[in-house]
Amino acid sequence: MVESTYIQGYGIHYVGALSKIPKSNEKLQPLYEALTNSLEAIRLLSTKSEQGVIKIKLHYTKGLFDTYEFYSISIEDSGIGFNNDEYERLINLNDTRKGFNNKGSGRVQFLHFFDKTEYTSIFEDKSSSTGFRQRKFTLSKSPAFLRYNAIIRHDSLIETNAKSPTTTIVLSSILNDKDRKFYNELSISELKDNIINRYLPFFCENRDALPRIIIEKLSQLETLESREILPSDIPTIDKQDDIIVHYCKSSNDGKSIERIQKSEKLNIKGFKIDKSRLQKNSLKLTSKGEIAKEIKLDSMLVDDEIDGNRYLFLISGSYIDERDSDNRGALKIPTIEEFRSKSSEVSWLFGEEEIVLDDIREKANEKVLAMYEEIAKRSTQKLEEVEKLQKMFLLDPNSIKEVKIKLTDTDEDILEKVYRADAKLIARRDAEIKKRVDLLDNLDPNSPNFRDRFLEEVNELTRAIPQQNRTQLTHYVARRKLVLDLFGKILDRKLLIQNSDGRNLDEALIHNVLFQKGSDKPESSDLWIINEDFIYFSGSSERQLSKLKVNGKPVFKSEFTIEEDKYLLSLGENRKIKRPDVLLFPEEGKCIILEFKSPEVNVSDHLTQIDLYANLIRNYTQEYFQIMTFYGYLIGESIEPRDVLGRVSSYEHSYHFDYLFRPAEKVNGFDGRPNGSIYTEVIKYSTLLKRAKRRNSIFIDKL
């Protein structure tokens, strides 16, 4: 063969062909391609007197200030070498004759990353007088090569006195600055870990028969770092089993996807690895001994551990190998959505069959639970969590059955799935209701069976509407249930903030749950706990009397007589800035006053507070706000009936409903204003909670 000959491509235009094989996003891809070739070359040896050796060397030049600049990578192996058959396969871009399910395009990654890839390969050749020959050739996509429509240049072929085959590949002159920076910062320990993770399937299956893999970092002839991948670095397979996955095809009408009898058998291997060695639990597809794609492990969170271990699952099979692409590791296995999209194309309506990624994931996750009892127990715990959510949010059991809940699903994931199922049910019910209404419109009154048909459709309609209303009512009632649960926790002092702070926040917490301080939107409050009607009135929470407005109009007077001002500011007080906890105005001339007391405060010490607020509102409001009738509610938890009756004798005890009330009393009018009246109750938070729960439970029971 003529020396230094460019191997011109025929039937292929390399400039165009190379662009169709994209550069990998994995910056170690060219090294992986070379290492894969070395592993395969060692496996091709007809006799294996030794385990084989692969040496990976990263070469650096030493710069100023003891810095090192990446120069090249060399990978040396004791494999079969580039004999005539192997070399012939190399020079054909898509030749797959080597076996191992190769696509023959991995070498293109050398061209994308490095300007020059040089091979020196010694191989056994019986026609040689020494028994061995040495072949040198170079790969590049530089203009010097492409002008000959070539990416390979054969440099030499000579006889050699070598005693065994060996191949050295040198990747030099890196093309991209970002890639150069990556290799500059790459440590040998990091590279060792990356290689183990990448080839874990192959290493695990061949743990006791691995070639020696030595990794070195050098500057000139000085070794800066050295590591070796040892059998002790490779975890052992803990358990393995097979899974059967069926093919999918489009239905005859092209509207749905069907699983068919045809199937493939895949193997799943489980590894139980100490958490210090495995950073996350994972489930991965492997192709040709390498990690190809990670899919979601449904039965565990990524950082979960059981008895100090994490779990790795590897799925392999000839089907996956055959679906590998030109860009190694990019599997051509569609998701169900991708398959559904393709099945709508005309070419797919005639029997195209595929296995979808979703089915592999589902079958693999089922097998994980069957293989490991300790992981399966997590499934039971998840069911308990779902049951808690069901009770808390009154989730429809039918919707829960409709969705697939995974062990890794968060509460938000579960609720989102259930509510999505609810939405589908609502849509179906809406469509059914519309259908029934349309049928009513189209009935013929002159038809002999009109009356029977009419009654039938009305009955169907009356069945559909309550089902539709149920879903919306459920969310409404469930929210109220949560508020009541929170209110109960505050009264029982079970919130973390109530026990982690020296301040007593009970009253503020209660106030904000019932009606957010500073708010003027009762309709957004939870005052229904006290009385259902309260959320429909206008009003405000914790607002100064002097700044109080109703329907945009100021309630308090802006100017006062000398006598009024004297009183309002007497005894060192400013009565204008008093802040009733809640004021509500149900209609013209009426006002509801709510006062909340901390649960440990003796409520009887504050019996006259509401009377004062009523008097100020009666006498110092604008003329157009003539409030004559007041309703006061003094609410706390520490209520001793005899204290209340002993201090204000006009109160009476309502034994049946567990509260004290005072019938209408006079609210004195001053300066010519007529008297008003006030009705007052003194009641416990726990009594209000009990009443509200009883009201809400009526809805819950019906739901």
N, C-alpha and C positions, 0 to 999 in steps of 0.2 A: 504494500500500500504506500502511496506517495506520502512523504512526511509533510507536516503542516498543511493539511488539506481541509478546506472548509466543506462541511457536509451540507450540501445544498438540498433544500426541501423541495419535493416534487408533489404536486397536488395540494399544496398548502402554502399560504402566504403568511409568513411569521408575524409581520407587523400587525396584521389584522387578527390572527389567531391568538397572539399573546394578550391582546387587549380584552379578549373574551374570557380569559381566566383571571379574575381580579386578584390583586395583591391581598394577602391575608391581613386581618387586623391583629393577629397574634404575632408579636415581634420576634418570638422564638421559633416561628414556623420553619424557616430554612434549616435551623439546627435540628428540629424535629424530623424534617424530611430526610436529612442525612442520617440521623440516628435510626429511623425506621428502615432505611435501606441497609444499614449496617446489621441490624438485628436479623433482617431477612437473608442477608448474604451469609451470615453464620448458620442460619437454619438450613440453607441450601447445600452446605458441605455434605458430601457423601459419607465421609468418615469424620468422627469427632473424637480425636484422642484427648483433646482438652476442651474445656468449657467455652473457650473463645474469649477474646479481649476487645473492648472498644475504649479508645482513649479520646476524650473530648478536650481540646486545648483552646483556651481563649488567649490570644496574643495581644500584648500592649507595648507601646513604646513609652519610655519614661520621659516626662517633660520637666519643666521648671517646678520648683517647690514640691518635689516628690509626688507630682501628679502623674496619672497614667492615662494614655489616650488609646482607645481601642483601635486595633489594627486589623486582625483577621481571626477566623475560627478554623481550626483543623480538626477533622474527625478521622481517626484511624481505626480500622477493624481487621480482624483475622478471618474474614469471610471468604466466600468463593472467588471473589474478584471479577473483573470485567473480561471474561473470556469472549470469544467471538459471538456466542449466542446472547450473552448479557449485553454486550456492546451493541449488537444489532437491535435489540429491544430498546435500548436507550435512545438511539438516533431516530426512532419513529415516535412522534409526539404522543400518539394515543395507543401505543402498543400495550396490550394487556396480557401478553403471553407469559410473563414472569410468574403469574399465579398470585395467591394471597389477595385476590380481588383488587388488584391494583388498577388504577385508571391511567397510569403512565404520565400524569401531568404534574406531579409534585415538583419535578425539577424546575418548573416555571417559577416557583417561589424563590429559587436561587437567583434567577434573572431579575426578579422584581426588587430584591433586597441588595444584591451585590453586583458590582460591575464585572467581576471575574470569579469563576468557579473552576478550580484546577484539580484534575484527577490524576493520581499516580497509582496504577493498579497492577499488582503482580498476580498472575493466575497460572494454574497448571495447564500445560500444553504438551501432549505426548509427541507432537511433531517437532518440538524443539529439542536440540541436542542436549540441553541442560535439564529439560523437563518443565521449565518455566519461562514465561515471557513477561515483559513489562510494557504496559500500554499507558501513554500519557495523552490526555485530551483536555480541552478547555470549553466551558460554556459561558456565553455572554450574549447580551442583546445590544451591545454597543454598535455604533454605525459601521465599524470595521467588519462586523459579522453580518449585520442585516443587509448590507449592500450586496452580499452574495446570497441573500435569502437563506441565511444560516444562523443557527444559535450554537452549533457545535463545531469545534475545530480539532481535527485529529492531529496530534503533535508528533508522536513517535510510537513505534512498536519494535522492541528489541528483545533479544534473548538475555536472560539473567541467571546468575548462579544462586538465586534465592532457593531456600529449602521449604518454604511454605507460602501460601497465598496471603496477600495483604493489600488493602486499599486505603489510600489517604486522599481525602478531599479537603481542599483549602478554599475557603470563602473569604475574599478580600475586597477592599475598596467599597465600603458600604456607601450606598447611594443617597440616603436620606439623613439629614441632620438629627431629626427626632429619634430615628433608629440608632444613630451613633451615640446619642446621649443615653439612651436606654442601656446599651451595652457597656458604656463607660461606668454606669452606676450599678451594673449587675454584679452581685456577689456569687461566689462559687456555692455557698450554702443555699442561697436562694435558687440557683440554677438546679442544684441537686433535688430540692423539694419539688420544683416545677416538673422535672423529668419524671420523678416518682408518681406525681399526681397524674401526669399525662398518660403514662404507660402502665398505670396501676393494674388494669385488667390482665395485660400480658405478663407483668411481673408476678402477679399473684398466681396465675396458672402455671408459671414456670419458675416458681420461687427457688426450688432446689436445683435448677439446671440453668440458672442465668449466666450469661457471659460476665466477666468482670467488666464493670463500667467505671472508668476512672476519669475524674474531671479535674482539670488543672488551669490555673491562671498563671501566665508566664510573662516576663519582660526580658527580651533577648533570650538568654539561656537560663535565666534565674526563675525558679519556681516560687511564685508568691503565695499561692494557696493550692491545696490539693484535697480532694474528697473522693471517696469511693462509695458506690451504691452496693450495700451488703444485703444478704438475705434477711438479716435481722431488721433492716429498714422496711421490709415489706410485710404488711399484715397477712395473716393466714385467713383463708376462707372459713367462715364459721358455719354457714349453712347455704345450701343451694337447692333449687327446685326449678321446674319448668312451668311456663304459662302458655296457654293456647289463646291466640288472638285471631278472630275471624275477619275476613275481608268485607268491605262495604261495596255496594254498587247502587247506582241510581235506580229508583223504581221505574216501571214501564212507562208511567206518565211523566216521569222526570220531576215529580213534585216532592219526593221524599227519598231518604237514604235507608237502604235495607242492609242488614247483616246477612251474609250468605253462609253456606256450609263450609266452603273452602276456608282453610285456616293455615296459620304458621305456628311453629313451636319456637319459643324464645326461652333462653335460660336466664335465671336471676340468681345472683350470688350475693349473700349477705355477709358483711364484715362487722364485727363488734370490736370497736377500737377505743382505747383509752382517750378520754376527752382532751388530754394534753397533746395527743398526736393528731387528733381529728378535730378541726375547728368547727365543722357544721355537719349535721345530718343531711344526707343527700341521696337522690335516686338518679342514676345516669345511664344513658344509652352508650354503648361502646361499639366501635367499628374497627375491625382489623387490629384488635389489641390496644386501641387507644380510646380515651374518653372522647365522645363525639357530641353529646348534647345532654344537658341537665333538664330533667322534668320534675314537676312538683311532687314532693313526698307529702302525701296528705295526712299521714298518721302521726307526724311529729313536727314541732317547730324546729327551725334550723339549729337553734342553740340548746334544745332540750338535751337532757342527759338522764340515763337510768343507771343507777349504781355506779356512777363515775364513767360510764361509757357512752359513746355516740355511735351512730350506725351509718354505714355506707352500703348502698345496693347498686350493683352493676348488671345491666341487662345486655345480653349479647345474642347473636344468632346470624345465620347466613342471610336472612332477609334484610337485616340492618346493614350488613356489609355491602350487599348489592345495591342499597339505596344511598351509598356514599357518593359524593359528587366530585367533580374535578378539583374543587377546593376542599381538600381533605377535612372531614368532620362536619361539613355542611350537608346534612342528611335530607334526602328528597322523600320525606314522609309527611304528608299533609295533615293539618288539623281537620276536625270535622267541618269547620266553617269553610276552610279552603277547599275541601272536597265538595261541599255543597255548592260552593260558587262555581267550581269547575263542572259539576254535574249538570249545570244549566246550559253549558255549551253543547252545540249540536254533536260534536265529536264524542262527547261523553254519553250520549243517549243510547249507545249501541254496545253496552256490556263492559265498559271500563271498570276494573276492580282494583281497589287499593285497601291497605290497612291504614287506619288513621291513628295519629299520635294520641288522641284522647282515649282510644280503646286500650292502647298499650299502657298508658298511665293508669287507667282504671283497673285493669287486670293485675298490673304489678303491685299497686297499692293493696288490693285484696290479698295477694299472696304474701305481702309483708306482714299483714295481720295474722295470717295462718302460720307463718314461720316463727313469729316471736310473740309468745304469750304476754310478755311484759309490755309490749307495745299495744297489743290488743286491749289491755286493761285501760289504756288511755281512751279508747273508744267509749268504754262505759262511762268514764268521767265526762266525756263530751256530751253524751246523752243526758247526763244529770244537769249539765250547764244549759242545754237546750230546754230542758223541762223548767228550769228556773226562769229562763227568758219567756217561755210560754205562759207561765203563771204571772210574771211581772207585767207583760205587755198584752196578755189575753190573746195570744197568737192562735189563729185558726189551725187546729190539728190537721185539717185537710191540706192546708197550704204547706205545713211542715212536711207532710208525706210527699208532696209534689216535688220538693227540692232535694238535691243531694248535698248534705252537710258533711264537710270534711273535718278531720280532727284539727287541722291547722286553721280552720275558719275562726276569725275573731267574732266577738259579739256583733260588731258592725256588719261583718260579712253575712252572718246568719240572718240578722234582721233585714238586710238588703235583699237577700234571696227570698225570704218569706214575703216581704212586702211586694216584691216583683211578681211572685205567684199570686198574691192577693189582687194585684192590678190586672193580671190576666183573667182571673175569675170575674172581677168587676166588668171587664170588657165583654166577656161572654154573656154576663147577665144583662148588661145594657143592650147588647144586640138582641137578646131574647125578649126583653121588654119592648124594644122598638118593633120587633117582629109581631108581637101580640097586638100592639096598638094598630099597626098597619092592617092586620087581619080584621080587627074590629071595624076599621074604616071601610073595608072592602066587603063586609057582609051585606047580603041582599035582604032587606026587610020583607020582601015579597016571597022569599024562598019558604017552602013548607017546613023545613027544619031550622028556620032562622032562630027561633027561641032557644033550641037546644044548643046550636052552635055558639050563639051569643053567650050563654051561661058557661059553656065549656071554656071559651077564650077568656072570659072575665075571671074564672077560677084560676086559670094558668097565670094570668097577669097578677092576681093578688098573691099567688105563691112566689112569683119572681121578685116583686118589689120588696117584701120583707127581707129576703136573702140579700138583696143589694144594700138595703139600709143597715143590715147587721154589721157589715165590714166597717163602714164609716163610724157607726156607733161604738164598735169595739175599740178603735183608736181613741175615741173621746173618753170612754170609760177607763181604759187602761192608763191614760195620762192622769186622770183623777186618782186612780189607785196609787200611782207612783207618788203623787203629791201627799196623799194620806200616809203612805209609808214613811216618807221623809218627815212629815209633821210628827208622827209617832216616835221616830228616832230622836228628834229634838227634845220631845217631852221626857224621853227615857235617858237623855244625855248620852247617846251612843255615837254621836258624830265625833270624829277625831279632833276637830277644832275645839270642841267643848272640853276636852280633857288635856289638850296640849298647850293651852294658853292660860296665863294667870287671870286674865279678865273674864268676867261673866258675860257671855255673848248671847245668852238664851233669849232675852227679850228681842234683841235685834234680829236674831235668826227667825223667830216666830213672826215678827212683824214683816220681814222681807218675804217669807213664804206666803203669808196671807195677802199682802199688798206691798209691793216694793216701795221703799221709802223714796219720797220725792216724785213718785209717779202721779199722773192725773188721768190714768186710764183704768178704771175699775173693770172694764170689760176684759182686760188682759190679766186680771188678778185672780186669786183663788179665794176670794171672800165667800164663795159658795159654800165653803166649809162651815161658815156661820149661818148664812141664809142664802138660798139659791137666788133670791131677787136682787141681792146687793150688787151683782156684777152688771146689772142692767141700768144702774143709776149713774149720774155724773158725780164727780167728787175728786178728792185728792188725798194723798198720803203724806203725813209729816210736813205740812205746809204752814208757814207763818200766817196768822190771821190777817195781818196787814197786807200780805201778798196773795191772798186767796182769790181765785177767779172761778166763776162758773159760767160756762158757755161764752168764754172770752170776756166777761164783764167782772170788774173788781167787786168783791163782796163787802169788804170793810170800807168805811168812810175814809176819805183822804184828808178831810179837815174836821176838827172837833172844836166844840166850844171850850172856853177857858175852864169851865167846871168839869167837862168831860175829860179834858186833857189832864187836869189835876188828879182826877181819880185814876185814870189809866196808868199814870206814872207814880202813884203814891206808894209809900212804904218801901221805896227803893226798888220797885218792880217796874217792868215795862210790859204791861198786859197786852200791848199791840202785837208783840212777837211771840205770844203763846203758840204752841204747836200741838194741837190735838193729833193723836195718832192717825185717825181716819175721820174724814167728814164726807158724808154722802147726802145728795139732794134728790130724793125720789120724785118730787114734784113741787110745784110752787107752794111756798109757805111751810115746807117740811124739811127737817134736817135730822140725819142719823149721826150720832157721835160714838166712835169706838175707841176704847182705851185698852191697851195691852199692858200687862204687868208681868215681870219676870216670875217664873214658876215658884221661886222660893220666897217671894214678897207677900206679906200679909195684905190681902186685897182690902180688908176692912179699913186700913189706914188711908185709903184713897176714895172713900165713898162720895165725897163732895166735889171731886175734881171735874166730873162731867157736868155737874150743876153750874160750876163757874163758867165753863166753856159755853153752855147754853145761854147763860145770862149775858156774856159778852156779845154773842151773835145776835141775841134778841135786841140789844140796845144800841150797838155801835156799827150796824151794817148800813149800807146805802138804803135810801127810802124805797127803791124799787125791789129790795130784798126784805120783805116783811115776813120773817120766819116766826111762825106762831106755835108750831107743833114740833116737839123734839122727841127722839127715841135714843136712849143711851144704853150702851152695853159695856160694862166693866168686866174685863175678862182676865183671869189669872188661873192659878192652880191651887195656891194656898188660901182656901176659903173655909173659914169656920163659921157656920150659920149663926151661932150664938153671938159671935163677935159682931157680925153684920146687924143682927136684930137688936143687939145691945147698944149700938152706936146710932143707928137710925131706925127708930121703932116702927116706921111706916112700911118697912120691907116685910114681905111675906114669903114663906117657903113653899115652893111648888114641889111637893114630895114626889109626884108622879114623874116629872121630867128633870128632877135634880138641879134646880136653880132657884135663885131668890129674885123676886121682882117687887117693884114698888109701883103701885097704881099711879095714875097721872097726878103730878104735883104742879104747883104754880111756879112759873118762871116770871119773876117780877119785872115789870116794865118801868123804866125811869123816864123822867123829863117828858111826860105826856104819852109815852108809848104804852099801849095796852099790855096786860099780862099775857104770857103764853103758858104752855103746859109741857111737861116732860114725863114720859114713861121710861123706867129704867130696869134693867136686869143685871144681876151679878151671876156670872156663870163660869164654870171651869173649862179649861182647854180640853181636858180628857172627856168631858161631857159632849162638847162640840164634835170631837173626833169620833166618839162612839156613834153619834147621830149621823154624821157624814158617811161613816163606813156602812151603816145600816142602809142609808139611801143608795149608796153606790152598789152595795151587794145585791140589791134588787135587780139592777141592770146586769150584773155579772152572772147571777143565777139564770136569768132569762137567756143570756148569750150562750 
